[in-house]
Amino acid sequence: MIRLFNEEQAARDKVQIEIGIGIGSGQVVAGYTGTLHRATYTCVGDTVNVAARLEAHTKVLNRPILIDENTRRGLEDGITVEAHGELQMKGKTQPVKVYAVLVESLVAESA
């Protein structure tokens, strides 16, 4: 877990790390692209763009995991989220509802 790693790093006066994760739920086009010798698996579509913009927004809100409304609707009851209003995203005509997943609820859920 990153929190434990960072506590150890801080105790040693070393560099700590932070991550941001954006999760969007919906349809995507996924598959391999490239050649026989060099192929890569990729996903494209509006859902992928929303997730990427949510990930970038983690830095603004200082929250490690942000999700959209579609993802929030699919969560189990034990996972707690915090509403952060709507975000107007580039390429979207309607703003996207943004929620932060409270990491503490994930730790309690896995215990």
N, CA, C and O atoms as CSV, one atom per row, in Angstrom:
chain,resi,resn,atom,element,x,y,z
A,1,MET,N,N,0.834,-1.169,0.000
A,1,MET,CA,C,0.000,0.000,0.000
A,1,MET,C,C,0.884,1.238,0.000
A,1,MET,O,O,1.914,1.270,0.673
A,2,ILE,N,N,0.490,2.237,-0.738
A,2,ILE,CA,C,1.302,3.441,-0.908
A,2,ILE,C,C,1.458,4.209,0.404
A,2,ILE,O,O,2.528,4.747,0.690
A,3,ARG,N,N,0.390,4.256,1.198
A,3,ARG,CA,C,0.463,4.990,2.466
A,3,ARG,C,C,1.570,4.423,3.357
A,3,ARG,O,O,2.354,5.178,3.932
A,4,LEU,N,N,1.634,3.091,3.469
A,4,LEU,CA,C,2.669,2.461,4.289
A,4,LEU,C,C,4.062,2.694,3.709
A,4,LEU,O,O,5.019,2.951,4.439
A,5,PHE,N,N,4.157,2.600,2.392
A,5,PHE,CA,C,5.434,2.869,1.726
A,5,PHE,C,C,5.901,4.287,2.026
A,5,PHE,O,O,7.065,4.506,2.365
A,6,ASN,N,N,4.983,5.258,1.901
A,6,ASN,CA,C,5.336,6.659,2.145
A,6,ASN,C,C,5.717,6.908,3.599
A,6,ASN,O,O,6.590,7.730,3.876
A,7,GLU,N,N,5.071,6.207,4.531
A,7,GLU,CA,C,5.449,6.350,5.940
A,7,GLU,C,C,6.883,5.873,6.149
A,7,GLU,O,O,7.660,6.510,6.861
A,8,GLU,N,N,7.227,4.745,5.522
A,8,GLU,CA,C,8.602,4.240,5.622
A,8,GLU,C,C,9.584,5.208,4.964
A,8,GLU,O,O,10.660,5.472,5.500
A,9,GLN,N,N,9.206,5.732,3.802
A,9,GLN,CA,C,10.074,6.677,3.106
A,9,GLN,C,C,10.289,7.940,3.940
A,9,GLN,O,O,11.411,8.438,4.034
A,10,ALA,N,N,9.216,8.457,4.546
A,10,ALA,CA,C,9.319,9.667,5.362
A,10,ALA,C,C,10.227,9.431,6.568
A,10,ALA,O,O,11.020,10.299,6.934
A,11,ALA,N,N,10.108,8.247,7.184
A,11,ALA,CA,C,10.952,7.911,8.337
A,11,ALA,C,C,12.425,7.877,7.949
A,11,ALA,O,O,13.298,8.156,8.772
A,12,ARG,N,N,12.697,7.536,6.696
A,12,ARG,CA,C,14.082,7.477,6.201
A,12,ARG,C,C,14.510,8.781,5.534
A,12,ARG,O,O,15.619,8.888,5.009
A,13,ASP,N,N,13.611,9.778,5.562
A,13,ASP,CA,C,13.860,11.069,4.908
A,13,ASP,C,C,14.115,10.901,3.408
A,13,ASP,O,O,15.005,11.526,2.831
A,14,LYS,N,N,13.300,10.031,2.800
A,14,LYS,CA,C,13.419,9.753,1.370
A,14,LYS,C,C,12.175,10.243,0.636
A,14,LYS,O,O,11.185,10.636,1.253
A,15,VAL,N,N,12.244,10.210,-0.669
A,15,VAL,CA,C,11.168,10.697,-1.527
A,15,VAL,C,C,9.925,9.822,-1.387
A,15,VAL,O,O,10.015,8.595,-1.381
A,16,GLN,N,N,8.769,10.466,-1.275
A,16,GLN,CA,C,7.495,9.767,-1.223
A,16,GLN,C,C,6.828,9.880,-2.596
A,16,GLN,O,O,7.166,10.761,-3.386
A,17,ILE,N,N,5.881,8.984,-2.871
A,17,ILE,CA,C,5.205,9.022,-4.161
A,17,ILE,C,C,3.711,9.266,-3.959
A,17,ILE,O,O,3.140,8.930,-2.921
A,18,GLU,N,N,3.103,9.855,-4.972
A,18,GLU,CA,C,1.665,10.047,-5.002
A,18,GLU,C,C,1.173,9.582,-6.357
A,18,GLU,O,O,1.865,9.729,-7.364
A,19,ILE,N,N,-0.033,9.017,-6.377
A,19,ILE,CA,C,-0.618,8.596,-7.643
A,19,ILE,C,C,-2.000,9.195,-7.774
A,19,ILE,O,O,-2.620,9.594,-6.789
A,20,GLY,N,N,-2.468,9.252,-8.998
A,20,GLY,CA,C,-3.827,9.676,-9.271
A,20,GLY,C,C,-4.457,8.683,-10.231
A,20,GLY,O,O,-3.849,8.297,-11.229
A,21,ILE,N,N,-5.675,8.275,-9.922
A,21,ILE,CA,C,-6.375,7.307,-10.762
A,21,ILE,C,C,-7.724,7.894,-11.142
A,21,ILE,O,O,-8.478,8.336,-10.275
A,22,GLY,N,N,-8.028,7.900,-12.425
A,22,GLY,CA,C,-9.329,8.321,-12.917
A,22,GLY,C,C,-10.051,7.117,-13.495
A,22,GLY,O,O,-9.488,6.382,-14.306
A,23,ILE,N,N,-11.301,6.911,-13.079
A,23,ILE,CA,C,-12.057,5.750,-13.543
A,23,ILE,C,C,-13.374,6.220,-14.152
A,23,ILE,O,O,-14.165,6.904,-13.502
A,24,GLY,N,N,-13.592,5.849,-15.390
A,24,GLY,CA,C,-14.851,6.100,-16.071
A,24,GLY,C,C,-15.440,4.772,-16.509
A,24,GLY,O,O,-14.699,3.846,-16.840
A,25,SER,N,N,-16.749,4.668,-16.516
A,25,SER,CA,C,-17.413,3.433,-16.929
A,25,SER,C,C,-18.286,3.697,-18.144
A,25,SER,O,O,-19.024,4.682,-18.194
A,26,GLY,N,N,-18.194,2.812,-19.117
A,26,GLY,CA,C,-18.974,2.955,-20.330
A,26,GLY,C,C,-18.364,2.136,-21.455
A,26,GLY,O,O,-17.491,1.295,-21.239
A,27,GLN,N,N,-18.836,2.399,-22.638
A,27,GLN,CA,C,-18.360,1.652,-23.794
A,27,GLN,C,C,-17.045,2.217,-24.313
A,27,GLN,O,O,-16.818,3.427,-24.310
A,28,VAL,N,N,-16.183,1.305,-24.757
A,28,VAL,CA,C,-14.915,1.668,-25.376
A,28,VAL,C,C,-14.687,0.755,-26.582
A,28,VAL,O,O,-15.318,-0.293,-26.713
A,29,VAL,N,N,-13.796,1.164,-27.434
A,29,VAL,CA,C,-13.317,0.297,-28.498
A,29,VAL,C,C,-11.937,-0.152,-28.049
A,29,VAL,O,O,-11.057,0.674,-27.805
A,30,ALA,N,N,-11.748,-1.467,-27.938
A,30,ALA,CA,C,-10.494,-1.998,-27.429
A,30,ALA,C,C,-9.956,-3.053,-28.384
A,30,ALA,O,O,-10.718,-3.784,-29.016
A,31,GLY,N,N,-8.638,-3.119,-28.478
A,31,GLY,CA,C,-8.029,-4.135,-29.311
A,31,GLY,C,C,-6.563,-3.861,-29.552
A,31,GLY,O,O,-5.993,-2.899,-29.037
A,32,TYR,N,N,-5.976,-4.717,-30.334
A,32,TYR,CA,C,-4.563,-4.591,-30.663
A,32,TYR,C,C,-4.396,-3.700,-31.879
A,32,TYR,O,O,-5.182,-3.752,-32.825
A,33,THR,N,N,-3.346,-2.875,-31.835
A,33,THR,CA,C,-2.974,-2.064,-32.990
A,33,THR,C,C,-1.501,-2.296,-33.264
A,33,THR,O,O,-0.763,-2.738,-32.383
A,34,GLY,N,N,-1.080,-2.008,-34.450
A,34,GLY,CA,C,0.325,-2.159,-34.795
A,34,GLY,C,C,0.524,-3.233,-35.841
A,34,GLY,O,O,-0.353,-3.501,-36.663
A,35,THR,N,N,1.701,-3.843,-35.793
A,35,THR,CA,C,2.076,-4.855,-36.768
A,35,THR,C,C,2.259,-6.196,-36.067
A,35,THR,O,O,2.131,-6.284,-34.846
A,36,LEU,N,N,2.553,-7.223,-36.824
A,36,LEU,CA,C,2.822,-8.531,-36.243
A,36,LEU,C,C,4.033,-8.508,-35.312
A,36,LEU,O,O,4.086,-9.251,-34.332
A,37,HIS,N,N,5.000,-7.651,-35.625
A,37,HIS,CA,C,6.240,-7.599,-34.852
A,37,HIS,C,C,6.161,-6.643,-33.667
A,37,HIS,O,O,6.920,-6.772,-32.706
A,38,ARG,N,N,5.262,-5.706,-33.737
A,38,ARG,CA,C,5.142,-4.736,-32.648
A,38,ARG,C,C,3.679,-4.329,-32.505
A,38,ARG,O,O,3.194,-3.439,-33.204
A,39,ALA,N,N,2.997,-4.992,-31.595
A,39,ALA,CA,C,1.582,-4.708,-31.368
A,39,ALA,C,C,1.386,-4.183,-29.950
A,39,ALA,O,O,2.152,-4.504,-29.041
A,40,THR,N,N,0.377,-3.396,-29.786
A,40,THR,CA,C,0.039,-2.879,-28.465
A,40,THR,C,C,-1.476,-2.945,-28.282
A,40,THR,O,O,-2.231,-2.794,-29.243
A,41,TYR,N,N,-1.904,-3.166,-27.075
A,41,TYR,CA,C,-3.322,-3.226,-26.755
A,41,TYR,C,C,-3.755,-1.835,-26.313
A,41,TYR,O,O,-3.084,-1.215,-25.487
A,42,THR,N,N,-4.848,-1.342,-26.843
A,42,THR,CA,C,-5.277,0.006,-26.511
A,42,THR,C,C,-6.799,0.090,-26.427
A,42,THR,O,O,-7.518,-0.767,-26.941
A,43,CYS,N,N,-7.259,1.127,-25.777
A,43,CYS,CA,C,-8.693,1.432,-25.692
A,43,CYS,C,C,-8.884,2.877,-26.108
A,43,CYS,O,O,-8.077,3.738,-25.756
A,44,VAL,N,N,-9.939,3.151,-26.850
A,44,VAL,CA,C,-10.257,4.512,-27.255
A,44,VAL,C,C,-11.752,4.743,-27.073
A,44,VAL,O,O,-12.542,3.803,-27.001
A,45,GLY,N,N,-12.109,5.996,-27.002
A,45,GLY,CA,C,-13.513,6.360,-26.895
A,45,GLY,C,C,-13.740,7.415,-25.830
A,45,GLY,O,O,-12.818,7.796,-25.109
A,46,ASP,N,N,-14.962,7.878,-25.740
A,46,ASP,CA,C,-15.326,8.936,-24.815
A,46,ASP,C,C,-15.040,8.528,-23.365
A,46,ASP,O,O,-14.561,9.347,-22.581
A,47,THR,N,N,-15.322,7.298,-23.008
A,47,THR,CA,C,-15.090,6.825,-21.639
A,47,THR,C,C,-13.612,6.913,-21.272
A,47,THR,O,O,-13.272,7.292,-20.151
A,48,VAL,N,N,-12.741,6.568,-22.199
A,48,VAL,CA,C,-11.299,6.639,-21.968
A,48,VAL,C,C,-10.881,8.098,-21.759
A,48,VAL,O,O,-10.066,8.393,-20.885
A,49,ASN,N,N,-11.438,9.003,-22.558
A,49,ASN,CA,C,-11.116,10.428,-22.424
A,49,ASN,C,C,-11.579,10.966,-21.071
A,49,ASN,O,O,-10.859,11.733,-20.432
A,50,VAL,N,N,-12.769,10.572,-20.633
A,50,VAL,CA,C,-13.274,11.002,-19.319
A,50,VAL,C,C,-12.344,10.505,-18.218
A,50,VAL,O,O,-11.985,11.274,-17.326
A,51,ALA,N,N,-11.953,9.250,-18.264
A,51,ALA,CA,C,-11.056,8.691,-17.244
A,51,ALA,C,C,-9.728,9.443,-17.214
A,51,ALA,O,O,-9.200,9.720,-16.137
A,52,ALA,N,N,-9.188,9.774,-18.375
A,52,ALA,CA,C,-7.920,10.504,-18.438
A,52,ALA,C,C,-8.058,11.897,-17.830
A,52,ALA,O,O,-7.160,12.366,-17.130
A,53,ARG,N,N,-9.168,12.547,-18.094
A,53,ARG,CA,C,-9.378,13.883,-17.530
A,53,ARG,C,C,-9.637,13.817,-16.019
A,53,ARG,O,O,-9.237,14.717,-15.280
A,54,LEU,N,N,-10.296,12.768,-15.570
A,54,LEU,CA,C,-10.475,12.578,-14.125
A,54,LEU,C,C,-9.119,12.369,-13.446
A,54,LEU,O,O,-8.861,12.915,-12.373
A,55,GLU,N,N,-8.267,11.578,-14.078
A,55,GLU,CA,C,-6.928,11.346,-13.518
A,55,GLU,C,C,-6.176,12.665,-13.385
A,55,GLU,O,O,-5.541,12.911,-12.359
A,56,ALA,N,N,-6.238,13.512,-14.399
A,56,ALA,CA,C,-5.562,14.809,-14.337
A,56,ALA,C,C,-6.156,15.680,-13.225
A,56,ALA,O,O,-5.440,16.454,-12.591
A,57,HIS,N,N,-7.450,15.552,-12.997
A,57,HIS,CA,C,-8.146,16.367,-11.992
A,57,HIS,C,C,-7.830,15.927,-10.556
A,57,HIS,O,O,-8.106,16.671,-9.615
A,58,THR,N,N,-7.251,14.723,-10.373
A,58,THR,CA,C,-6.866,14.289,-9.026
A,58,THR,C,C,-5.868,15.262,-8.409
A,58,THR,O,O,-5.851,15.451,-7.193
A,59,LYS,N,N,-5.047,15.874,-9.237
A,59,LYS,CA,C,-4.055,16.829,-8.743
A,59,LYS,C,C,-4.726,18.105,-8.245
A,59,LYS,O,O,-4.278,18.705,-7.267
A,60,VAL,N,N,-5.793,18.518,-8.912
A,60,VAL,CA,C,-6.522,19.729,-8.535
A,60,VAL,C,C,-7.249,19.523,-7.203
A,60,VAL,O,O,-7.205,20.384,-6.325
A,61,LEU,N,N,-7.917,18.374,-7.061
A,61,LEU,CA,C,-8.699,18.096,-5.860
A,61,LEU,C,C,-7.874,17.466,-4.737
A,61,LEU,O,O,-8.347,17.333,-3.609
A,62,ASN,N,N,-6.648,17.084,-5.055
A,62,ASN,CA,C,-5.777,16.404,-4.099
A,62,ASN,C,C,-6.449,15.151,-3.531
A,62,ASN,O,O,-6.449,14.915,-2.323
A,63,ARG,N,N,-7.015,14.367,-4.432
A,63,ARG,CA,C,-7.661,13.101,-4.085
A,63,ARG,C,C,-7.062,12.028,-4.993
A,63,ARG,O,O,-6.891,12.269,-6.188
A,64,PRO,N,N,-6.734,10.831,-4.447
A,64,PRO,CA,C,-6.038,9.829,-5.257
A,64,PRO,C,C,-6.906,9.103,-6.289
A,64,PRO,O,O,-6.389,8.650,-7.310
A,65,ILE,N,N,-8.213,8.983,-6.043
A,65,ILE,CA,C,-9.074,8.240,-6.970
A,65,ILE,C,C,-10.337,9.047,-7.241
A,65,ILE,O,O,-11.100,9.352,-6.324
A,66,LEU,N,N,-10.549,9.387,-8.508
A,66,LEU,CA,C,-11.774,10.074,-8.920
A,66,LEU,C,C,-12.546,9.186,-9.885
A,66,LEU,O,O,-11.959,8.489,-10.714
A,67,ILE,N,N,-13.870,9.220,-9.766
A,67,ILE,CA,C,-14.729,8.419,-10.631
A,67,ILE,C,C,-15.856,9.277,-11.175
A,67,ILE,O,O,-16.151,10.352,-10.652
A,68,ASP,N,N,-16.482,8.783,-12.236
A,68,ASP,CA,C,-17.636,9.481,-12.802
A,68,ASP,C,C,-18.931,8.889,-12.248
A,68,ASP,O,O,-18.908,7.939,-11.465
A,69,GLU,N,N,-20.051,9.459,-12.662
A,69,GLU,CA,C,-21.364,9.016,-12.181
A,69,GLU,C,C,-21.664,7.571,-12.563
A,69,GLU,O,O,-22.207,6.820,-11.753
A,70,ASN,N,N,-21.319,7.172,-13.782
A,70,ASN,CA,C,-21.574,5.786,-14.208
A,70,ASN,C,C,-20.850,4.792,-13.311
A,70,ASN,O,O,-21.405,3.751,-12.959
A,71,THR,N,N,-19.636,5.103,-12.948
A,71,THR,CA,C,-18.867,4.224,-12.067
A,71,THR,C,C,-19.474,4.215,-10.671
A,71,THR,O,O,-19.596,3.155,-10.057
A,72,ARG,N,N,-19.856,5.380,-10.164
A,72,ARG,CA,C,-20.443,5.469,-8.823
A,72,ARG,C,C,-21.690,4.601,-8.703
A,72,ARG,O,O,-21.905,3.947,-7.683
A,73,ARG,N,N,-22.510,4.602,-9.755
A,73,ARG,CA,C,-23.733,3.800,-9.726
A,73,ARG,C,C,-23.446,2.305,-9.623
A,73,ARG,O,O,-24.282,1.550,-9.126
A,74,GLY,N,N,-22.293,1.875,-10.079
A,74,GLY,CA,C,-21.951,0.457,-10.056
A,74,GLY,C,C,-21.198,-0.001,-8.817
A,74,GLY,O,O,-20.859,-1.179,-8.705
A,75,LEU,N,N,-20.931,0.906,-7.886
A,75,LEU,CA,C,-20.166,0.546,-6.702
A,75,LEU,C,C,-20.993,-0.240,-5.697
A,75,LEU,O,O,-22.213,-0.098,-5.623
A,76,GLU,N,N,-20.310,-1.065,-4.933
A,76,GLU,CA,C,-20.942,-1.785,-3.830
A,76,GLU,C,C,-21.190,-0.806,-2.683
A,76,GLU,O,O,-20.561,0.249,-2.613
A,77,ASP,N,N,-22.095,-1.158,-1.798
A,77,ASP,CA,C,-22.483,-0.275,-0.699
A,77,ASP,C,C,-21.340,0.086,0.240
A,77,ASP,O,O,-21.346,1.179,0.807
A,78,GLY,N,N,-20.364,-0.790,0.424
A,78,GLY,CA,C,-19.301,-0.540,1.387
A,78,GLY,C,C,-18.271,0.490,0.955
A,78,GLY,O,O,-17.441,0.899,1.767
A,79,ILE,N,N,-18.301,0.917,-0.288
A,79,ILE,CA,C,-17.319,1.868,-0.792
A,79,ILE,C,C,-17.911,3.269,-0.688
A,79,ILE,O,O,-18.952,3.558,-1.278
A,80,THR,N,N,-17.246,4.124,0.058
A,80,THR,CA,C,-17.733,5.466,0.318
A,80,THR,C,C,-17.120,6.450,-0.665
A,80,THR,O,O,-15.926,6.396,-0.961
A,81,VAL,N,N,-17.964,7.353,-1.166
A,81,VAL,CA,C,-17.494,8.390,-2.081
A,81,VAL,C,C,-17.870,9.760,-1.542
A,81,VAL,O,O,-18.757,9.905,-0.701
A,82,GLU,N,N,-17.172,10.746,-2.049
A,82,GLU,CA,C,-17.394,12.136,-1.668
A,82,GLU,C,C,-17.680,12.916,-2.957
A,82,GLU,O,O,-16.852,12.925,-3.868
A,83,ALA,N,N,-18.829,13.560,-3.038
A,83,ALA,CA,C,-19.209,14.313,-4.235
A,83,ALA,C,C,-18.360,15.570,-4.353
A,83,ALA,O,O,-18.119,16.266,-3.367
A,84,HIS,N,N,-17.911,15.850,-5.568
A,84,HIS,CA,C,-17.116,17.052,-5.837
A,84,HIS,C,C,-17.729,17.896,-6.941
A,84,HIS,O,O,-17.021,18.632,-7.629
A,85,GLY,N,N,-19.032,17.795,-7.114
A,85,GLY,CA,C,-19.709,18.639,-8.087
A,85,GLY,C,C,-19.509,18.169,-9.513
A,85,GLY,O,O,-19.173,17.016,-9.783
A,86,GLU,N,N,-19.730,19.113,-10.414
A,86,GLU,CA,C,-19.619,18.807,-11.841
A,86,GLU,C,C,-18.379,19.468,-12.425
A,86,GLU,O,O,-17.957,20.537,-11.985
A,87,LEU,N,N,-17.813,18.814,-13.415
A,87,LEU,CA,C,-16.621,19.313,-14.089
A,87,LEU,C,C,-16.899,19.392,-15.581
A,87,LEU,O,O,-17.275,18.397,-16.201
A,88,GLN,N,N,-16.715,20.562,-16.152
A,88,GLN,CA,C,-16.858,20.705,-17.599
A,88,GLN,C,C,-15.558,20.245,-18.242
A,88,GLN,O,O,-14.497,20.819,-17.998
A,89,MET,N,N,-15.646,19.216,-19.057
A,89,MET,CA,C,-14.463,18.637,-19.686
A,89,MET,C,C,-14.404,19.020,-21.154
A,89,MET,O,O,-15.428,19.158,-21.824
A,90,LYS,N,N,-13.191,19.187,-21.631
A,90,LYS,CA,C,-12.965,19.466,-23.044
A,90,LYS,C,C,-13.587,18.354,-23.875
A,90,LYS,O,O,-13.392,17.172,-23.590
A,91,GLY,N,N,-14.338,18.738,-24.905
A,91,GLY,CA,C,-14.951,17.769,-25.800
A,91,GLY,C,C,-16.297,17.245,-25.333
A,91,GLY,O,O,-16.923,16.448,-26.033
A,92,LYS,N,N,-16.758,17.679,-24.156
A,92,LYS,CA,C,-18.039,17.230,-23.627
A,92,LYS,C,C,-19.012,18.408,-23.620
A,92,LYS,O,O,-18.649,19.518,-23.230
A,93,THR,N,N,-20.248,18.160,-24.053
A,93,THR,CA,C,-21.243,19.232,-24.025
A,93,THR,C,C,-21.891,19.359,-22.651
A,93,THR,O,O,-22.324,20.445,-22.264
A,94,GLN,N,N,-21.959,18.251,-21.912
A,94,GLN,CA,C,-22.534,18.253,-20.570
A,94,GLN,C,C,-21.418,18.042,-19.539
A,94,GLN,O,O,-20.498,17.257,-19.765
A,95,PRO,N,N,-21.507,18.746,-18.412
A,95,PRO,CA,C,-20.498,18.514,-17.372
A,95,PRO,C,C,-20.604,17.100,-16.803
A,95,PRO,O,O,-21.660,16.472,-16.869
A,96,VAL,N,N,-19.509,16.614,-16.249
A,96,VAL,CA,C,-19.431,15.267,-15.681
A,96,VAL,C,C,-19.447,15.382,-14.158
A,96,VAL,O,O,-18.689,16.168,-13.589
A,97,LYS,N,N,-20.303,14.604,-13.496
A,97,LYS,CA,C,-20.307,14.564,-12.035
A,97,LYS,C,C,-19.066,13.814,-11.567
A,97,LYS,O,O,-18.750,12.732,-12.060
A,98,VAL,N,N,-18.370,14.413,-10.604
A,98,VAL,CA,C,-17.103,13.878,-10.123
A,98,VAL,C,C,-17.246,13.455,-8.661
A,98,VAL,O,O,-17.817,14.170,-7.838
A,99,TYR,N,N,-16.710,12.277,-8.371
A,99,TYR,CA,C,-16.715,11.739,-7.005
A,99,TYR,C,C,-15.315,11.259,-6.664
A,99,TYR,O,O,-14.620,10.688,-7.504
A,100,ALA,N,N,-14.907,11.497,-5.415
A,100,ALA,CA,C,-13.652,10.949,-4.911
A,100,ALA,C,C,-13.979,9.694,-4.114
A,100,ALA,O,O,-14.874,9.703,-3.270
A,101,VAL,N,N,-13.258,8.627,-4.383
A,101,VAL,CA,C,-13.401,7.410,-3.590
A,101,VAL,C,C,-12.580,7.617,-2.325
A,101,VAL,O,O,-11.396,7.948,-2.394
A,102,LEU,N,N,-13.203,7.425,-1.185
A,102,LEU,CA,C,-12.493,7.581,0.087
A,102,LEU,C,C,-11.664,6.320,0.316
A,102,LEU,O,O,-12.206,5.243,0.564
A,103,VAL,N,N,-10.373,6.465,0.231
A,103,VAL,CA,C,-9.453,5.341,0.280
A,103,VAL,C,C,-9.626,4.553,1.575
A,103,VAL,O,O,-9.446,3.335,1.584
A,104,GLU,N,N,-9.969,5.224,2.651
A,104,GLU,CA,C,-10.158,4.545,3.923
A,104,GLU,C,C,-11.250,3.486,3.809
A,104,GLU,O,O,-11.164,2.437,4.448
A,105,SER,N,N,-12.276,3.752,3.001
A,105,SER,CA,C,-13.354,2.771,2.846
A,105,SER,C,C,-12.861,1.533,2.090
A,105,SER,O,O,-13.366,0.431,2.306
A,106,LEU,N,N,-11.883,1.713,1.212
A,106,LEU,CA,C,-11.320,0.561,0.492
A,106,LEU,C,C,-10.479,-0.289,1.431
A,106,LEU,O,O,-10.507,-1.516,1.342
A,107,VAL,N,N,-9.742,0.335,2.318
A,107,VAL,CA,C,-8.917,-0.391,3.274
A,107,VAL,C,C,-9.813,-1.193,4.209
A,107,VAL,O,O,-9.542,-2.363,4.480
A,108,ALA,N,N,-10.878,-0.569,4.702
A,108,ALA,CA,C,-11.811,-1.266,5.595
A,108,ALA,C,C,-12.508,-2.410,4.883
A,108,ALA,O,O,-12.757,-3.456,5.481
A,109,GLU,N,N,-12.827,-2.218,3.596
A,109,GLU,CA,C,-13.519,-3.232,2.804
A,109,GLU,C,C,-12.641,-4.466,2.616
A,109,GLU,O,O,-13.144,-5.589,2.634
A,110,SER,N,N,-11.330,-4.268,2.433
A,110,SER,CA,C,-10.440,-5.397,2.163
A,110,SER,C,C,-9.959,-6.096,3.434
A,110,SER,O,O,-9.385,-7.183,3.365
A,111,ALA,N,N,-10.187,-5.487,4.578
A,111,ALA,CA,C,-9.712,-6.067,5.843
A,111,ALA,C,C,-10.556,-7.239,6.298
A,111,ALA,O,O,-10.282,-7.830,7.342
